[in-house]
Amino acid sequence: MKNYRKELWFNTTKRRELVNITKEIEKCINESNIREGMVLVNAMHITASVFINDDEHGLHQDFEAFLEKLAPEKPYSQYRHNSYEDNADAHLKRTIMGREVVCAITKGELDFGPWEEIFYGEFDGMRKKRVLVKIIGE
């Protein structure tokens, strides 16, 4: 069995941002020379997420509205965690959206259904953060 590991780094320009990273993951699969296996894509920060969904602008706006209803950023004073930081909402949003995805690789490609794309979700951005890509297979 072969394995491959790479870190992808992101530095978003906004506090909250969704970044389609499907192409970067496909490049990793090509670099790995693994034709059949699995890829783990894992956000390595507790205020960021990796998830699969549709790359549709209206849906991304819906995510923002939904997450803001469940874990509003302000007022900062509503969260006990914010006694020394202002990112409690980002921790909660990450929990809702998930930490990682595991995807099948078949014939050297992501084995996806229609419209599926991989996203990096940033909820406390404007600083450098990383995503781990780990691929195993043959």
Beta strands, then each sheet from edge to edge (+ up, - down):
strand 1: 2-10
strand 2: 17-20
strand 3: 37-43
strand 4: 48-53
strand 5: 100-106
strand 6: 109-110
strand 7: 117-122
strand 8: 129-137
sheet 1: 1+ 8- 3+ 5- 6+
sheet 2: 2+ 7- 4+
end
